Structures are given as structure tokens and as C-alpha cells.
Amino acid sequence: MLSIVTERDIVMNNHKKKLLLLGGSRYLLPVIKEAHALGCHVITCDYLPDNYAHRFSDEYHNVSIVDKEAVLSLAASLHIDGVMSFACDPGVVTGAYVAEKLGLPYGGSYESVSILQDKGRFRRFLSENGFRVPVSGSYRTCSDALQDFGRFHFPVIIKPVDSAGSKGVRRADREEDLAAAIAHALAHSVSKQFIIEEFIEAKGFASDTECFTVDGELRFTSFNNQYFDSRAENPYTPAGFTWPSHMSAESQRELRGELQRLLKLLDMKTTVYNIECREGTDGKAYLMEVSPRGGGNRLCEMLRYACGTDLIRSAVLAALGEDPGKLADPVYDGFWAQVILHSDEDGVFKRLAIAEDVRNNVIEEALWVQPGEKIERFSGANKSLGTVVLRFDSASEADARMADIRSWLKIELQAE
């Protein structure tokens, strides 16, 4: 039975609990801040010592987060109290491995987390357990995929089984596109595996947002509207979001029920999840991705704005084996939007320009680049330049602004 935690409990007898965070992206900053507020000693690790978050942790170790044994050795030597991979797909499975070996709290077993994190295994698990799933297959070579391709219908999506941030993802609409798309996916896969699946066209908007379970029971389930930029180099990298979702209430109920059934089958525990799902133009609802971690693109922070629920604090407490606090499905305070700032081309950043008639809707600008800094075109989530958070009084106003972002927001580059 989990107990209610206070800062005094965590720092009892002058012993700070130690939380190991896998990765070092700037998405870890609110996690580090929350852990510090709870009195924790925060340790970060990865193989990139210059990663942004490391300057804010109490301790950094240069250890690759995909090397399970090395991270386990580090964790054991540091006598950590919890391990967490937040907005960082490569560390999720390693975190489960370390937690299982050391008897630490975690959202699920190493086996269950491995199923969720491998797109090929996940699709097979869904199919074997009677979930609705697009026709798909997992492969290691282009020749194997092409030999099996007779069971697919175009268009298809090809993606690495183990990448995040839409890196390595391409759509193929004809046979001539397959080889290049497969090579692109393999180039972004750690395990050198990829999946092909029939493309499910979303009715309206796909959803990419957060959920939370306590002892395997869904306590918080959210849905949103996911926007893409068709003119970006990678048009499958999310470029914006709005809350609440326009998805039908019927599909939302079905997806919540199927998500709960999935997490029970996998015997998941207490953790936050990033969930991608959609209502197809066929009128059917599909679970596309379920990852036991906080999502990138500041999704947990957006929910804190939109409905007041602090999933980051709950996730930190869960990682330490403490009560995550009271959680309930969201009640939104207005209509919220987030724009993922990005450039159409490589160049030198000049400024972010926002039209004056939108200024009153802007709640926060988080700009991660400075004038004069070199930036790259939007090929994946790691090329984001920051975010803008907005609030509107009506869904129609939010929809209109998000449908034409380029008319009121521009990333300006310095002239060559």
C-alpha cells in the first residue's frame, strides 16, 4: 500500500532520496525541478556530457542509457532509490531492467515495458490479444519486407521499431518508394529493425497526450488534437496540439477501455504514459503507441496549464515508490494550444515574430535558441526550437488559429 509523502519524509534523517534520470534533454528540467522541490538528490546520465539538463542535476555520469548493464552497475554503486526515463524513449527499457534487478519501483516489468517499447512486438501483442490493429509486420531487411508485401495495401508507414520523435518515419504511396523509406528507417534504428503498417487516416485529428495509472488502474486519461506541418521536411513530426480533443465521446470511451485492458494484461503498475491513438476514417478507434514515460513536447506541462493536474510531480513520486497523489480525469479550464516552433530550412536564427492580435492569447513563450545561432530544418522532434503556449475562450478560435499558424507566427532567419 502506497503512503502519502511529504518533503520531510523524503529527506528523513538527513538522507536525501536519490533519483536517477536517464537522458539529458531539456524536457527533463521540470522533472529535476520537481524532484528538487521534494528534497531529492538528482543524478543524470547519458553519453552526451553537454546535454542541457546535466547542468541542473546534482550529479552527472557519462554512461550510455542503452547499455543496460553499465547503467545497472552505476545505479547499484550509487545506491539509488528510484530510476526514471522521462520524454526519453531509449532509457525506458533500461530503466525497467535496472529497477527489476535492484527491486526498485517502476511502471511495469522489464518484459512488459519491452513489449510496449518495441513497435513490432507491440503490434503482435495487440493482434494476439484481440485489439484492433492495422495490418503490420516487423522486418530486418528490405528483401524480407518486399517478399511479404503482398498482404499490404498502400499507403503504408515505415518506421524504426525503437525510435522516438518521429525520427526515421516515412510514408510510402507506391512500390517505388519502399526501398528508400526502409533504408531511412534502418538508419534511425538502434536494433536495425523496422515495421511496415497500413496507414490509418485519422478522422479529424490524431491524439498524442498523457495518461496515468495507479496500481494498474487508469486514474487520468486525456486526449488532444495533434497537428502536423505538411510543409516540414518530416511531415510526421508533431507541430502543435490543442486541448480538449474533438474525437467523438464514443471513441474516447472505447480507447480508454481498451487502454485499461491492455495495461491490465501487461500487469502495469504506477506510472505516467504517453499515448498515441486515433479515430480512423473507417469510424474505428486505434491504439497506435503506448509508452510508459512522460511524452516530449512538454505534454505534461501543457496538462498542468490546461487542467491543473501535475503529472510530473506524480511521476516523480511514483518513481520513488510514494503515493502519486489524487488523480482524476481532466476538466479543462478553457481551450489550450501549443505550437512547436520549427524552421523550414537550415540557417541562422533572427527572431520569433508573433502577430499582435494573438498576443493576448499567449501564455508562455519558451524559445530555446538565441539570435545568431545556427538552426536546422524540422526533420524530427530534436530539431524543435521551442514552444508557444496559448489559451482561447472557444474551440472555434483555437481551431482557426491552429489551422493557419503561418499567418500569425514566423521563424525569421538572418539574411545570408
Rosetta blueprint (number, residue, H / E / L):
1 M L
2 L L
3 S L
4 I L
5 V L
6 T L
7 E H
8 R H
9 D H
10 I H
11 V L
12 M H
13 N H
14 N H
15 H L
16 K L
17 K L
18 K E
19 L E
20 L E
21 L E
22 L E
23 G E
24 G L
25 S L
26 R H
27 Y H
28 L H
29 L H
30 P H
31 V H
32 I H
33 K H
34 E H
35 A H
36 H H
37 A H
38 L L
39 G L
40 C L
41 H E
42 V E
43 I E
44 T E
45 C E
46 D E
47 Y L
48 L L
49 P L
50 D L
51 N L
52 Y H
53 A H
54 H H
55 R H
56 F H
57 S L
58 D L
59 E E
60 Y E
61 H E
62 N E
63 V L
64 S L
65 I L
66 V L
67 D L
68 K H
69 E H
70 A H
71 V H
72 L H
73 S H
74 L H
75 A H
76 A H
77 S H
78 L H
79 H L
80 I L
81 D L
82 G E
83 V E
84 M E
85 S L
86 F L
87 A L
88 C L
89 D L
90 P H
91 G H
92 V H
93 V H
94 T H
95 G H
96 A H
97 Y H
98 V H
99 A H
100 E H
101 K H
102 L H
103 G L
104 L L
105 P L
106 Y L
107 G L
108 G L
109 S L
110 Y H
111 E H
112 S H
113 V H
114 S H
115 I H
116 L H
117 Q H
118 D L
119 K H
120 G H
121 R H
122 F H
123 R H
124 R H
125 F H
126 L H
127 S H
128 E H
129 N L
130 G L
131 F L
132 R L
133 V L
134 P L
135 V L
136 S E
137 G E
138 S E
139 Y E
140 R L
141 T L
142 C H
143 S H
144 D H
145 A H
146 L H
147 Q H
148 D L
149 F H
150 G H
151 R H
152 F L
153 H L
154 F L
155 P L
156 V E
157 I E
158 I E
159 K E
160 P E
161 V L
162 D L
163 S L
164 A L
165 G L
166 S L
167 K L
168 G L
169 V L
170 R E
171 R E
172 A E
173 D L
174 R L
175 E H
176 E H
177 D H
178 L H
179 A H
180 A H
181 A H
182 I H
183 A H
184 H H
185 A H
186 L H
187 A H
188 H L
189 S L
190 V L
191 S L
192 K L
193 Q L
194 F E
195 I E
196 I E
197 E E
198 E E
199 F L
200 I L
201 E L
202 A E
203 K L
204 G L
205 F L
206 A L
207 S E
208 D E
209 T E
210 E E
211 C E
212 F E
213 T E
214 V E
215 D L
216 G L
217 E E
218 L E
219 R E
220 F E
221 T E
222 S L
223 F L
224 N L
225 N E
226 Q E
227 Y E
228 F E
229 D L
230 S L
231 R L
232 A L
233 E L
234 N L
235 P L
236 Y L
237 T L
238 P E
239 A E
240 G E
241 F E
242 T E
243 W E
244 P L
245 S L
246 H L
247 M L
248 S L
249 A H
250 E H
251 S H
252 Q H
253 R H
254 E H
255 L H
256 R H
257 G H
258 E H
259 L H
260 Q H
261 R H
262 L H
263 L H
264 K H
265 L H
266 L L
267 D L
268 M L
269 K L
270 T L
271 T E
272 V E
273 Y E
274 N E
275 I E
276 E E
277 C E
278 R E
279 E E
280 G E
281 T L
282 D L
283 G L
284 K L
285 A E
286 Y E
287 L E
288 M E
289 E E
290 V E
291 S E
292 P L
293 R L
294 G L
295 G L
296 G L
297 N L
298 R L
299 L H
300 C H
301 E H
302 M H
303 L H
304 R H
305 Y H
306 A H
307 C H
308 G L
309 T L
310 D L
311 L H
312 I H
313 R H
314 S H
315 A H
316 V H
317 L H
318 A H
319 A H
320 L L
321 G L
322 E L
323 D L
324 P L
325 G L
326 K L
327 L L
328 A L
329 D L
330 P L
331 V L
332 Y L
333 D L
334 G L
335 F E
336 W E
337 A E
338 Q E
339 V E
340 I E
341 L E
342 H L
343 S E
344 D L
345 E L
346 D L
347 G E
348 V E
349 F E
350 K E
351 R E
352 L E
353 A E
354 I E
355 A L
356 E H
357 D H
358 V H
359 R H
360 N H
361 N H
362 V E
363 I E
364 E E
365 E E
366 A E
367 L E
368 W L
369 V L
370 Q L
371 P L
372 G L
373 E L
374 K E
375 I E
376 E L
377 R E
378 F L
379 S L
380 G L
381 A H
382 N H
383 K H
384 S L
385 L L
386 G E
387 T E
388 V E
389 V E
390 L E
391 R E
392 F E
393 D L
394 S L
395 A H
396 S H
397 E H
398 A H
399 D H
400 A H
401 R H
402 M H
403 A H
404 D L
405 I H
406 R H
407 S H
408 W L
409 L E
410 K E
411 I E
412 E E
413 L E
414 Q L
415 A L
416 E L
